[in-house]
């Protein structure tokens, strides 16, 4: 017998999400294997963040299947999915502004342990890793936008994810700050974390992703290696249509 193909870390099979008469995502299928970095791109309103809400338990699909490590996550609550090893960041960064940076990250650690000493130690390690160690005692509201983005990623990493969903962690940043975040994402990946990334900074997503999936009006219109996707006529037209509207 030949070797069996390993089960994908994440599988979406013909997932549809309707809100009343609006179909936000239509028959969308996607897989992310262990160790992969997959980019999810598309014009504004394409349904990308809805996909993240479906994966992380904030929405339930109208149709289709979602499996993480071979088991369905449909009906599981967000904290339960997180505990299984699937964590996410949010496009609009909303830390607990009156807590310290360290306390914000400890909240993520508490998804895995009830031990405050262990949570404090783990949070400190994560902050050092993302480059916020020196700011651990600052209040979250004192952070700059780039540091808030790092804090958002730290809160996700604190839960010890096997798969981390990153939702536009580079939006609003200048080119130097973007390069720094690209470097951080590469270090996260080197730690053995798989990544599914929504991003509008195209040079970043092209540089990071091993595979890119393109959503347009809730439907997948292309999938493949970054260079091939960038040349795809449907992808070019989708983005040109957005720019000319």
C-alpha positions in Angstrom: 0.0 0.0 0.0 1.2 3.5 -0.8 1.6 6.3 1.8 -1.7 8.0 2.7 -2.1 11.7 2.1 -2.2 13.5 5.4 -5.4 15.1 6.4 -5.5 18.8 5.8 -5.4 21.0 8.9 -8.4 23.0 7.6 -11.0 22.0 5.1 -14.0 24.0 3.8 -16.3 22.1 1.5 -18.9 24.0 -0.6 -19.6 26.5 2.2 -22.4 29.0 1.6 -23.4 31.8 4.0 -26.6 33.8 3.4 -27.8 36.8 5.4 -31.5 37.0 4.4 -31.5 37.6 0.7 -27.7 38.3 0.5 -25.3 35.5 -0.3 -22.0 36.6 1.3 -20.1 33.4 0.5 -21.2 30.9 -2.2 -20.1 27.2 -2.4 -16.6 28.1 -1.3 -14.0 25.3 -0.8 -10.6 25.7 0.6 -7.9 23.6 2.3 -4.9 24.6 4.4 -2.3 21.9 5.0 0.0 21.8 8.0 2.9 24.1 7.5 1.3 26.2 4.8 0.9 29.9 4.3 -2.2 30.6 2.2 -3.3 34.0 1.1 -7.0 34.9 0.8 -7.5 38.0 -1.4 -10.2 39.8 -3.2 -11.8 43.2 -3.6 -13.6 44.9 -0.7 -16.9 43.2 0.0 -15.8 39.9 -1.6 -16.6 37.9 1.6 -13.2 37.3 3.0 -13.9 38.4 6.6 -17.2 36.4 6.5 -15.0 33.4 5.8 -12.9 34.1 8.9 -16.1 34.5 10.9 -17.3 31.1 9.7 -14.0 29.5 10.5 -13.8 30.9 14.0 -17.4 30.2 15.1 -18.8 33.7 15.0 -21.2 32.7 12.1 -22.6 29.3 11.2 -22.7 28.3 7.5 -26.0 28.1 5.7 -24.7 25.1 3.8 -21.5 23.1 3.6 -18.9 21.6 5.9 -16.0 23.1 7.9 -13.4 20.7 9.4 -10.4 21.5 11.5 -8.0 18.6 12.1 -10.6 16.3 10.6 -13.4 17.2 13.0 -16.4 19.6 12.2 -16.3 22.9 13.9 -19.9 23.9 13.0 -21.8 24.7 16.1 -18.7 25.0 18.2 -18.3 28.3 20.1 -15.3 30.6 19.3 -13.4 29.9 22.5 -13.9 26.1 21.9 -12.5 26.4 18.3 -9.6 28.5 19.7 -8.8 25.8 22.3 -8.7 23.2 19.5 -5.8 25.2 17.9 -7.4 27.7 15.5 -6.9 31.4 16.5 -7.6 34.6 14.6 -6.9 38.3 14.6 -9.4 41.0 13.8 -9.2 43.6 11.1 -10.2 46.4 13.5 -7.8 46.1 16.4 -9.7 46.4 19.7 -7.4 45.6 22.7 -8.6 46.1 26.2 -7.4 49.6 26.3 -7.3 50.1 30.1 -5.3 46.9 30.7 -1.6 46.6 30.3 -0.1 45.0 27.2 0.9 42.0 29.3 -2.6 41.6 30.8 -4.1 41.7 27.2 -1.9 38.8 26.2 -2.5 36.9 29.5 -6.3 36.8 28.6 -5.3 34.8 25.5 -3.2 32.4 27.6 -6.1 31.8 30.0 -7.8 29.9 27.1 -5.2 27.2 27.8 -4.5 27.4 31.5 -6.0 28.6 34.8 -2.6 29.2 36.3 -1.9 33.0 36.6 1.8 32.5 37.1 2.1 30.3 34.0 -0.1 32.7 32.0 2.1 35.7 33.0 5.3 33.8 32.0 3.8 32.6 28.6 2.5 36.2 27.9 6.0 37.6 28.5 7.5 35.1 26.1 5.0 36.0 23.4 5.6 39.7 23.9 9.4 39.2 23.6 8.8 37.2 20.4 6.6 39.9 18.7 8.9 42.7 19.8 6.7 44.2 22.5 8.7 43.0 25.6 9.7 46.5 26.5 6.1 47.7 26.4 4.6 45.0 28.6 3.6 47.3 31.4 2.2 50.1 29.2 -1.5 50.5 28.9 -2.8 49.2 25.5 -4.3 52.6 24.7 -0.8 54.1 24.7 0.4 51.9 21.8 1.0 53.2 18.3 -0.9 51.5 15.5 2.0 49.2 14.5 2.4 48.1 18.1 -1.4 47.5 18.4 -1.1 45.2 15.3 1.7 43.3 17.1 -0.4 43.1 20.2 -3.3 41.7 18.2 -1.0 39.0 16.8 0.5 38.3 20.3 -3.0 37.7 21.6 -3.6 35.1 18.9 -0.2 33.5 19.5 -0.8 33.3 23.2 -3.4 30.6 22.7 -0.8 28.3 21.1 -2.5 28.0 17.7 -1.7 25.4 15.1 -3.5 27.6 12.5 -3.5 31.4 12.8 -5.9 33.5 10.8 -4.5 37.0 10.1 -7.0 39.7 9.0 -5.3 42.7 7.4 -2.6 43.0 10.0 -0.7 45.4 7.6 -3.5 47.8 6.9 -2.6 51.4 7.7 1.1 50.7 8.0 4.0 52.4 6.1 6.4 50.4 4.0 9.0 50.1 6.8 6.4 48.9 9.3 5.0 46.4 6.7 8.5 44.9 6.2 8.7 44.4 9.9 5.4 42.6 10.1 6.4 40.4 7.1 9.4 39.4 9.1 7.3 38.7 12.2 4.9 36.5 10.1 7.9 34.5 8.7 9.1 34.0 12.3 5.7 32.8 13.4 5.6 30.3 10.5 9.1 29.1 11.4 7.7 28.2 14.8 5.4 25.6 13.1 2.3 27.7 12.9 0.2 27.4 9.7 -1.3 30.7 8.4 -4.3 31.8 6.5 -3.9 35.5 5.6 -6.3 38.2 4.4 -4.4 41.1 3.1 -4.7 44.1 0.7 -1.0 44.8 0.6 -0.3 42.8 -2.5 3.5 42.8 -2.4 3.3 41.4 1.1 0.8 38.6 0.3 2.7 37.7 -2.9 6.0 37.4 -0.9 4.5 35.4 2.0 2.0 33.0 0.4 2.8 29.6 -0.9 -0.7 29.5 -2.4 -3.3 32.2 -3.0 -7.1 31.9 -3.2 -9.1 34.7 -4.7 -12.7 35.6 -3.7 -15.0 37.8 -5.7 -18.7 38.4 -4.9 -18.4 35.5 -2.4 -17.2 33.0 -5.0 -13.7 31.6 -5.6 -12.5 32.7 -9.0 -8.8 31.6 -8.8 -6.4 29.5 -6.8 -2.7 28.7 -7.3 0.8 29.9 -6.9 1.2 33.7 -6.4 2.8 34.4 -9.8 0.1 32.4 -11.7 -2.8 34.1 -9.8 -1.3 37.5 -10.5 -1.5 36.8 -14.2 -5.0 35.4 -14.1 -7.3 37.5 -16.3 -10.3 37.1 -13.9 -8.2 38.3 -11.0 -6.9 41.3 -12.9 -10.4 42.2 -14.0 -11.8 41.9 -10.5 -9.3 44.3 -9.1 -9.4 46.7 -12.0 -13.2 46.8 -11.7 -12.8 47.8 -8.0 -10.3 50.5 -8.9 -12.4 52.0 -11.6 -15.6 52.0 -9.6 
